[in-house]
Amino acid sequence: MTDIEIARSTKLEDIENIASKIGIEKDDLELYGKYKAKISNEVLNKRKDKKNGKLILVTAISPTPLGEGKTTVSIAIADGLRKIGKNSILALREPSLGPVFGIKGGATGGGRVQVAPMEDINLHFTGDIHAMTAANNLLSSMIDNHIYFGNELGFKKVVWKRCMDLNDRQLRKVETGLSGEKRIVPREDSFDITVASEIMAIVCLSKDLKDLKEKLGNIIVGYNNENKPIFARNLKANGAMTVLLKDAIKPNLVQTLEHTPAIIHGGPFANIAHGCNSVIATKMALKLSDYVITEAGFGADLGAEKFLDIKCRKAGLKPDAVVLVATIKAIKYHGGVEKDKIQEENLEGLEKGIDNLYRHVDNLKNKFGLNVIVALNRYTSDTEKEINWLENKLSEKNIPVSVVEGWAKGGDGATDIAEKITNLVEEKSDFKFMYEDNDSIEDKILKVATKVYGAKGVEYSDEAKESIKMMENLGYGKLPVCIAKTQYSFSDDAKNLRCDNDYNIHVRDVELKAGAGFVVVLAGKIMTMPGLPKVPAAESIDIDENGNVVGIF
């Protein structure tokens, strides 16, 4: 059976019953049908004095193009914890339409461990990302409208981009205002994918509606003739934007196929954005359960670093344990085994590629000071010889490991790691950030590049140097950095999988996200608007004669 067939054949519980398992009353739910609901942010206020549960971060080694199953493992662990009698909740990101119709497919797990209703979550869900797109583009239209009617604020340069939640490389750079109408000002513009937009980051990092409105007002949309910033609040845009986002800021409640509560909210990419679900959702989950399973996108050099250095710094959070997802195929991939041969048994490929796993463990354990366990997400192509080899290698280095078989067995395939996690969270840890607030922007970038990526140094374009100088002169030098780079390598070169030789990180530009409160660093050839592959997943997605969606994986 396909993932969508498994999800559709499972009888779900009414969402009110799921809510009652974690103490959410009916009055605090806004129902979106029988199986989805918005949770009132009053739930968090009502429990502000309650002790937090344990926070478990799920991350991964550097992935292959189709990913290594972090979401699948996260769901399996949450289900596994419930199997051993623990009160657990998932706190995950919302899927973006870009990957759904692109190369990776959906982001709701797979096999026997999924969040549901699967097709709803992967498509329009409760409309959060659409609302963010609308708020983003409302601001764009107000900027150009202001310029059309005389440019009272004196825009010399517009830096705000439009967005849409689909992969469309054609929109990376566009010309707008070409109608020829009197007074209209043609200009160069560009699009980001919505999940890389500052609006997405702001929603995910806001404490409440008031904080959301303030952060939206702090967005820098352009600069005047004196090179002073022009803010969204100067256009009086943040009020209307907040209205569009008033429901999007509320977390969404759904369930796993085994009826474990799942709060899914916010969906920034981790290669080009900060890669974590919302602060509100995470904090709410911590007040509603004893164990919260959350994930950060792509490898630990991206999602986990940003979770720790940005989200934890801003929200005052600290993981009690980290689960590092690994797969046999990914280790072989980073050992130089060709993509079409990574399902074949190959111990030599494992030997060459295991350094990628070791480096991620070292970063999390020795650089960030966290307790780590490796979750081997088992695939049907994995052989016993390969699994035994990996377990022995990790045992030699005293790295705890558990084979997770959630895809095939559901929560029963994750009870071993669930038991180990309950012990791991009780061990002492010494969590520390990779850099300090008072470090310069260049020092922050250098520390992440050298300590986390293992780079020799950092090289900057002239444009990047000028941008950094301007940001620090404007008083934004203390913001954390969000480095956008390829997910396939510790370096900024997607083809440099082994990272055996010395390399530098190449910074081509730096963008200030004053509303969200961080600096985006564009490294290598990374794009904030992805493109579709030669054969996009969209070609296989359809609707059958009974009105059922088919082809989402």
C-alpha positions as CSV (number, residue, x, y, z in Angstrom):
1,M,0.0,0.0,0.0
2,T,1.1,3.6,-0.7
3,D,1.4,6.1,2.2
4,I,-1.8,7.8,1.1
5,E,-3.6,4.5,1.0
6,I,-2.4,3.5,4.4
7,A,-3.5,6.9,5.8
8,R,-6.9,6.8,4.1
9,S,-7.5,3.2,5.4
10,T,-6.9,4.2,9.1
11,K,-9.9,5.3,11.2
12,L,-9.1,8.6,12.8
13,E,-10.5,9.9,16.1
14,D,-12.5,13.1,16.2
15,I,-10.1,15.9,16.9
16,E,-12.0,16.9,20.1
17,N,-11.1,13.4,21.5
18,I,-7.4,14.0,20.6
19,A,-7.6,17.4,22.3
20,S,-9.1,15.9,25.5
21,K,-6.1,13.5,25.8
22,I,-3.8,16.5,26.5
23,G,-6.3,18.5,28.5
24,I,-7.5,21.0,25.8
25,E,-11.1,22.0,26.3
26,K,-13.7,22.3,23.5
27,D,-13.9,26.1,24.0
28,D,-10.2,26.4,23.1
29,L,-10.6,24.7,19.8
30,E,-11.6,26.1,16.4
31,L,-12.7,23.1,14.3
32,Y,-11.7,22.7,10.7
33,G,-13.9,19.7,10.0
34,K,-13.7,16.5,12.1
35,Y,-9.9,15.9,12.1
36,K,-8.2,19.4,12.2
37,A,-8.5,22.3,14.6
38,K,-6.8,25.5,15.6
39,I,-5.8,25.8,19.2
40,S,-6.4,29.1,21.0
41,N,-3.3,30.7,22.3
42,E,-5.1,31.1,25.6
43,V,-4.2,27.5,26.2
44,L,-0.6,28.6,26.7
45,N,-1.6,31.4,29.0
46,K,-3.7,29.1,31.1
47,R,-0.8,26.8,31.7
48,K,2.0,29.3,32.1
49,D,2.8,28.2,35.6
50,K,2.9,24.5,34.7
51,K,6.2,22.7,34.6
52,N,7.6,22.1,31.1
53,G,7.9,18.6,29.7
54,K,11.1,17.2,28.2
55,L,12.1,18.6,24.8
56,I,13.6,16.1,22.3
57,L,15.0,17.5,19.1
58,V,15.2,15.3,16.1
59,T,17.8,16.1,13.4
60,A,19.8,14.2,10.9
61,I,23.1,13.6,9.1
62,S,23.5,15.3,5.8
63,P,20.7,13.9,3.6
64,T,20.3,12.4,0.1
65,P,18.0,14.3,-2.3
66,L,14.9,12.4,-1.0
67,G,15.7,12.9,2.7
68,E,16.4,10.5,5.5
69,G,13.0,10.4,7.3
70,K,13.3,12.8,10.2
71,T,9.6,13.3,10.2
72,T,8.9,9.6,10.0
73,V,11.3,8.9,12.9
74,S,9.8,11.8,14.9
75,I,6.3,10.4,14.6
76,A,7.6,6.9,15.4
77,I,9.2,8.1,18.6
78,A,6.1,10.0,19.7
79,D,4.0,6.9,19.1
80,G,6.7,4.7,20.7
81,L,6.7,6.8,23.8
82,R,2.9,6.4,24.1
83,K,3.4,2.6,23.6
84,I,5.5,2.5,26.7
85,G,3.0,4.6,28.7
86,K,4.4,8.1,28.4
87,N,2.5,11.3,27.6
88,S,4.0,12.6,24.4
89,I,3.1,15.2,21.8
90,L,4.6,15.9,18.4
91,A,5.5,19.5,17.5
92,L,6.3,19.6,13.7
93,R,6.5,22.0,10.8
94,E,3.8,22.4,8.1
95,P,4.7,21.1,4.7
96,S,5.3,23.5,1.8
97,L,3.7,23.0,-1.6
98,G,7.1,23.4,-3.2
99,P,8.5,20.0,-2.2
100,V,5.1,18.3,-2.4
101,F,5.0,19.1,-6.2
102,G,8.8,19.1,-6.6
103,I,11.2,16.3,-5.7
104,K,10.9,15.4,-2.0
105,G,7.1,14.9,-1.9
106,G,5.0,15.4,1.2
107,A,6.2,15.9,4.8
108,T,3.8,13.9,6.9
109,G,5.9,10.8,7.5
110,G,5.4,7.5,5.8
111,G,4.2,3.9,6.1
112,R,2.7,3.2,9.5
113,V,3.9,6.4,11.0
114,Q,2.1,9.4,9.6
115,V,0.3,12.5,10.7
116,A,-3.2,12.7,9.3
117,P,-5.3,13.7,7.4
118,M,-2.3,13.3,5.2
119,E,-3.5,14.9,2.0
120,D,-5.0,17.9,3.8
121,I,-1.8,18.6,5.7
122,N,0.3,18.3,2.6
123,L,-1.9,20.6,0.6
124,H,-3.9,23.6,1.9
125,F,-4.2,22.4,5.6
126,T,-5.7,25.3,7.5
127,G,-4.5,28.0,5.2
128,D,-1.6,29.3,7.3
129,I,0.9,29.4,4.4
130,H,-1.6,31.0,2.1
131,A,-2.2,33.7,4.7
132,M,1.5,34.4,5.0
133,T,1.7,34.7,1.2
134,A,-1.2,37.2,1.2
135,A,0.4,39.2,4.0
136,N,3.7,39.3,2.3
137,N,2.3,40.4,-1.0
138,L,0.0,42.9,0.6
139,L,3.1,44.6,1.8
140,S,4.6,44.5,-1.7
141,S,1.5,46.1,-3.2
142,M,1.5,48.8,-0.6
143,I,5.1,49.6,-1.3
144,D,4.6,50.0,-5.1
145,N,1.3,51.9,-4.5
146,H,3.1,54.3,-2.2
147,I,5.8,55.0,-4.9
148,Y,3.0,55.4,-7.5
149,F,1.3,58.1,-5.5
150,G,4.4,60.3,-5.1
151,N,6.9,58.3,-3.0
152,E,6.6,60.5,0.1
153,L,8.9,58.2,2.1
154,G,11.6,58.7,-0.6
155,F,12.2,55.1,-1.6
156,K,15.6,54.9,-3.4
157,K,15.9,51.1,-3.1
158,V,13.2,48.5,-2.4
159,V,14.5,45.3,-0.7
160,W,11.2,43.6,0.1
161,K,10.5,40.6,-2.2
162,R,7.2,39.1,-3.3
163,C,6.6,35.4,-2.6
164,M,4.6,32.3,-3.5
165,D,4.6,28.8,-2.0
166,L,5.6,26.9,-5.1
167,N,9.0,26.1,-6.8
168,D,9.3,28.5,-9.8
169,R,12.9,29.4,-10.8
170,Q,11.5,31.8,-13.5
171,L,10.5,34.2,-10.7
172,R,13.9,34.5,-9.1
173,K,14.3,37.8,-10.9
174,V,11.5,39.7,-12.6
175,E,10.6,43.2,-14.0
176,T,7.4,44.7,-12.7
177,G,5.4,47.7,-13.6
178,L,5.7,47.3,-17.3
179,S,2.1,48.3,-18.2
180,G,3.2,51.7,-19.4
181,E,0.6,53.6,-17.3
182,K,1.4,57.2,-16.4
183,R,3.3,57.5,-13.1
184,I,3.9,53.8,-12.7
185,V,7.5,53.1,-11.9
186,P,9.0,49.9,-13.5
187,R,11.5,48.2,-11.3
188,E,13.4,44.9,-10.8
189,D,11.8,42.6,-8.3
190,S,12.2,39.0,-7.2
191,F,10.2,36.2,-5.5
192,D,11.1,34.0,-2.5
193,I,9.3,30.8,-1.8
194,T,6.9,31.6,1.1
195,V,8.5,29.3,3.5
196,A,11.8,31.3,3.1
197,S,10.0,34.6,3.6
198,E,10.5,36.9,6.6
199,I,6.7,36.6,7.3
200,M,7.1,32.9,7.9
201,A,10.0,33.5,10.2
202,I,8.1,36.2,12.1
203,V,5.0,34.0,12.6
204,C,7.3,31.2,13.9
205,L,9.2,33.4,16.3
206,S,6.4,35.6,17.7
207,K,5.1,35.2,21.3
208,D,1.6,36.4,20.6
209,L,-0.5,38.7,18.4
210,K,0.9,41.9,19.9
211,D,4.4,40.7,19.4
212,L,3.5,39.6,15.8
213,K,2.3,43.1,15.0
214,E,5.4,44.7,16.4
215,K,7.7,42.4,14.5
216,L,5.8,43.0,11.2
217,G,6.2,46.7,11.8
218,N,10.0,46.3,12.2
219,I,10.4,44.8,8.7
220,I,12.8,46.8,6.6
221,V,11.2,47.2,3.2
222,G,13.7,49.6,1.6
223,Y,16.1,52.5,2.0
224,N,15.7,56.2,1.2
225,N,18.2,58.7,-0.4
226,E,20.1,59.0,2.8
227,N,20.4,55.2,3.0
228,K,18.2,55.1,6.1
229,P,15.8,52.2,6.4
230,I,12.1,52.4,5.6
231,F,9.9,50.1,7.8
232,A,6.6,48.4,7.2
233,R,5.2,50.5,10.0
234,N,6.1,53.7,8.0
235,L,3.6,52.4,5.4
236,K,1.0,51.7,8.1
237,A,1.0,48.1,6.7
238,N,1.6,46.0,9.8
239,G,-2.0,46.3,11.1
240,A,-3.6,44.9,8.0
241,M,-0.9,42.2,7.7
242,T,-1.7,41.2,11.3
243,V,-5.3,40.9,10.4
244,L,-4.4,38.5,7.6
245,L,-2.3,36.5,10.1
246,K,-4.6,36.5,13.1
247,D,-5.6,32.8,12.6
248,A,-2.3,31.7,11.1
249,I,-0.5,32.4,14.4
250,K,-2.7,29.8,16.2
251,P,-1.2,26.3,16.2
252,N,-2.9,23.4,14.4
253,L,-3.9,20.2,16.1
254,V,-4.0,16.9,14.2
255,Q,-3.1,13.3,15.1
256,T,-0.8,10.4,14.1
257,L,-2.3,7.2,12.7
258,E,-2.0,5.8,16.2
259,H,-3.9,8.8,17.6
260,T,-0.9,10.6,19.2
261,P,-1.6,14.4,19.4
262,A,0.4,16.4,16.9
263,I,0.7,20.2,16.9
264,I,1.8,21.3,13.4
265,H,2.6,24.9,12.9
266,G,5.0,27.0,10.8
267,G,7.2,25.6,8.1
268,P,10.4,27.5,7.3
269,F,12.9,25.6,5.2
270,A,16.2,24.9,7.0
271,N,18.6,25.3,4.1
272,I,17.4,28.8,3.2
273,A,15.5,29.8,6.4
274,H,15.7,28.9,10.1
275,G,14.0,25.5,9.7
276,C,11.9,25.1,12.9
277,N,8.2,25.0,13.8
278,S,6.7,27.9,15.8
279,V,7.8,29.0,19.3
280,I,4.2,29.1,20.3
281,A,3.6,25.5,19.3
282,T,6.7,24.2,21.0
283,K,6.0,26.1,24.2
284,M,2.4,25.0,24.2
285,A,3.3,21.4,23.7
286,L,5.8,21.6,26.6
287,K,2.9,22.6,28.9
288,L,0.6,19.9,27.6
289,S,2.8,16.8,27.8
290,D,5.7,15.1,29.5
291,Y,7.7,14.6,26.3
292,V,7.7,16.8,23.2
293,I,9.2,15.5,20.0
294,T,10.1,18.3,17.5
295,E,12.3,18.3,14.5
296,A,14.6,20.8,12.6
297,G,15.0,20.5,8.9
298,F,17.8,18.9,6.8
299,G,21.1,18.0,8.5
300,A,22.2,19.0,11.9
301,D,24.6,21.6,10.4
302,L,21.5,23.5,9.2
303,G,18.3,22.8,11.1
304,A,19.7,21.9,14.4
305,E,22.3,24.7,14.4
306,K,19.5,27.2,13.7
307,F,17.2,25.6,16.2
308,L,19.8,26.0,18.9
309,D,21.5,29.3,17.9
310,I,18.3,31.2,16.8
311,K,15.1,29.6,18.2
312,C,16.5,28.5,21.6
313,R,18.3,31.8,22.0
314,K,15.2,33.8,21.3
315,A,12.7,31.6,23.1
316,G,14.7,30.6,26.1
317,L,14.5,26.9,25.2
318,K,17.0,24.0,25.7
319,P,16.7,20.4,24.3
320,D,16.9,17.7,26.9
321,A,18.2,15.3,24.2
322,V,18.9,15.2,20.5
323,V,18.0,12.3,18.2
324,L,20.3,12.2,15.1
325,V,18.6,10.3,12.3
326,A,20.9,8.3,10.0
327,T,20.3,5.9,7.2
328,I,22.5,3.3,5.6
329,K,21.8,4.8,2.2
330,A,22.9,8.3,3.3
331,I,26.1,7.1,4.8
332,K,26.9,5.3,1.6
333,Y,25.9,8.3,-0.4
334,H,28.4,10.4,1.5
335,G,31.0,7.7,1.0
336,G,30.8,8.3,-2.8
337,V,28.4,5.4,-3.7
338,E,26.4,6.4,-6.8
339,K,22.7,7.2,-6.1
340,D,21.5,4.3,-8.2
341,K,23.6,1.8,-6.2
342,I,23.1,3.0,-2.6
343,Q,20.5,0.3,-2.1
344,E,23.1,-2.4,-2.7
345,E,25.2,-3.9,0.2
346,N,28.4,-2.0,0.3
347,L,30.5,-2.0,3.5
348,E,33.3,-0.1,1.8
349,G,30.9,2.8,1.0
350,L,29.8,2.8,4.7
351,E,33.4,3.0,5.8
352,K,34.1,5.9,3.6
353,G,30.9,7.8,4.5
354,I,30.5,7.3,8.2
355,D,32.7,10.3,9.0
356,N,29.6,12.4,8.1
357,L,27.7,10.9,10.9
358,Y,30.7,11.2,13.3
359,R,31.0,14.9,12.5
360,H,27.3,15.6,13.3
361,V,27.6,13.7,16.6
362,D,30.7,15.6,17.5
363,N,29.0,18.9,16.8
364,L,25.9,18.2,18.8
365,K,27.7,16.5,21.7
366,N,31.0,18.3,22.1
367,K,30.3,21.7,20.5
368,F,26.8,22.3,21.6
369,G,27.1,20.1,24.8
370,L,24.0,18.0,24.3
371,N,23.1,14.4,24.9
372,V,22.8,12.5,21.6
373,I,21.4,9.2,20.4
374,V,21.6,8.0,16.8
375,A,18.3,6.7,15.3
376,L,19.0,4.3,12.4
377,N,15.9,4.7,10.2
378,R,15.8,1.2,8.7
379,Y,14.9,0.8,5.1
380,T,13.9,-2.5,3.4
381,S,17.1,-2.5,1.4
382,D,19.3,-2.5,4.5
383,T,21.1,-5.8,5.2
384,E,21.8,-7.3,8.6
385,K,25.5,-7.2,7.8
386,E,25.3,-3.4,7.2
387,I,23.3,-2.7,10.3
388,N,25.5,-4.8,12.5
389,W,28.6,-3.1,11.1
390,L,27.2,0.3,11.9
391,E,26.1,-0.6,15.4
392,N,29.6,-2.0,16.1
393,K,31.3,1.2,14.8
394,L,29.1,3.4,17.0
395,S,29.6,1.1,20.0
396,E,33.4,1.5,19.6
397,K,32.9,5.3,20.0
398,N,30.4,5.0,22.9
399,I,27.7,6.5,20.7
400,P,24.2,5.2,21.7
401,V,22.1,3.9,18.8
402,S,18.7,2.4,18.2
403,V,17.3,0.8,15.1
404,V,13.9,2.4,14.3
405,E,11.4,0.5,12.2
406,G,8.5,2.9,12.5
407,W,7.7,2.9,8.7
408,A,7.0,-0.9,8.8
409,K,5.8,-1.4,12.4
410,G,4.4,2.0,13.7
411,G,5.1,2.9,17.3
412,D,6.0,-0.8,18.0
413,G,9.1,-0.2,15.9
414,A,10.3,2.6,18.1
415,T,9.8,1.4,21.7
416,D,13.5,0.7,22.1
417,I,14.5,4.2,21.2
418,A,11.6,5.6,23.3
419,E,13.0,3.7,26.4
420,K,16.5,5.0,25.7
421,I,15.3,8.6,25.3
422,T,13.5,8.5,28.7
423,N,16.9,7.7,30.3
424,L,18.9,10.1,28.1
425,V,16.8,13.1,29.1
426,E,17.7,12.6,32.7
427,E,21.4,12.8,32.1
428,K,23.2,16.1,32.7
429,S,24.2,18.3,29.7
430,D,26.1,21.5,29.2
431,F,24.2,23.3,26.4
432,K,26.0,26.3,24.9
433,F,25.5,28.4,21.8
434,M,28.0,28.5,19.0
435,Y,28.6,32.2,19.3
436,E,27.7,35.1,21.6
437,D,25.3,38.0,21.0
438,N,28.1,40.5,21.2
439,D,30.2,38.8,18.5
440,S,30.4,40.8,15.3
441,I,28.4,39.4,12.3
442,E,31.6,38.2,10.6
443,D,32.7,36.5,13.8
444,K,29.4,34.7,14.2
445,I,29.6,33.5,10.6
446,L,33.2,32.4,11.1
447,K,32.4,30.5,14.2
448,V,29.6,28.5,12.6
449,A,31.7,28.0,9.4
450,T,34.7,26.7,11.3
451,K,33.2,24.9,14.3
452,V,30.1,23.4,12.7
453,Y,30.9,23.1,9.0
454,G,34.6,22.4,9.5
455,A,35.6,25.1,7.0
456,K,39.1,26.7,7.0
457,G,37.6,30.1,6.7
458,V,35.1,32.5,5.1
459,E,35.4,34.5,1.9
460,Y,33.1,37.5,1.3
461,S,32.0,39.2,-1.9
462,D,32.4,43.0,-1.9
463,E,28.6,43.3,-1.8
464,A,28.4,41.1,1.3
465,K,31.0,43.1,3.1
466,E,29.2,46.3,2.4
467,S,25.9,44.8,3.6
468,I,27.5,43.7,6.9
469,K,29.0,47.1,7.5
470,M,25.7,48.8,6.9
471,M,23.8,46.4,9.2
472,E,26.3,47.0,12.0
473,N,26.2,50.8,11.5
474,L,22.4,50.6,11.8
475,G,22.7,48.8,15.1
476,Y,21.8,45.3,14.1
477,G,25.2,43.7,14.7
478,K,24.0,41.7,17.7
479,L,21.4,39.6,15.8
480,P,22.0,35.9,15.3
481,V,23.0,34.6,11.8
482,C,20.9,32.3,9.6
483,I,23.3,30.8,7.1
484,A,21.6,29.6,3.8
485,K,23.6,26.9,2.1
486,T,23.3,23.6,0.4
487,Q,21.9,20.8,2.6
488,Y,23.9,18.0,0.9
489,S,27.4,18.9,2.3
490,F,29.1,20.5,5.2
491,S,30.6,22.9,2.7
492,D,28.7,25.3,0.4
493,D,29.3,23.0,-2.6
494,A,26.5,20.4,-3.1
495,K,28.9,18.1,-4.9
496,N,31.6,18.1,-2.2
497,L,30.0,15.2,-0.2
498,R,33.1,13.9,1.5
499,C,34.6,17.2,2.5
500,D,38.0,15.6,2.8
501,N,40.0,18.6,1.7
502,D,40.3,22.2,3.1
503,Y,37.5,24.5,1.9
504,N,36.1,27.9,2.6
505,I,32.5,29.1,2.9
506,H,31.8,31.7,0.2
507,V,29.3,34.4,1.3
508,R,27.9,36.2,-1.8
509,D,25.3,38.3,0.0
510,V,23.8,39.1,3.4
511,E,20.2,40.2,4.0
512,L,18.8,41.9,7.1
513,K,15.6,40.5,8.5
514,A,14.9,43.1,11.2
515,G,11.4,42.0,11.8
516,A,12.3,38.3,12.4
517,G,15.4,39.4,14.3
518,F,18.2,37.7,12.4
519,V,20.6,38.1,9.5
520,V,20.4,35.8,6.5
521,V,23.8,34.8,5.0
522,L,23.6,33.5,1.4
523,A,26.5,31.0,0.9
524,G,27.5,29.3,-2.3
525,K,24.9,29.0,-5.0
526,I,21.9,28.6,-2.7
527,M,18.6,30.1,-4.0
528,T,15.7,31.3,-1.9
529,M,13.3,30.4,-4.7
530,P,13.8,26.7,-5.7
531,G,13.1,25.2,-9.1
532,L,11.3,22.1,-10.1
533,P,13.3,18.9,-11.1
534,K,13.1,17.6,-14.7
535,V,10.3,15.2,-13.6
536,P,8.4,17.0,-10.8
537,A,6.2,15.0,-8.4
538,A,3.3,17.1,-9.8
539,E,3.2,14.9,-12.9
540,S,2.1,11.9,-10.8
541,I,-0.4,13.7,-8.6
542,D,-4.0,13.4,-9.7
543,I,-7.6,12.9,-8.5
544,D,-9.5,9.7,-9.3
545,E,-13.1,9.2,-10.4
546,N,-14.2,9.1,-6.7
547,G,-12.6,12.4,-5.9
548,N,-9.7,10.9,-4.0
549,V,-6.2,12.5,-4.3
550,V,-3.6,10.1,-5.6
551,G,0.1,10.3,-6.1
552,I,1.2,12.3,-3.0
553,F,4.1,10.4,-1.3
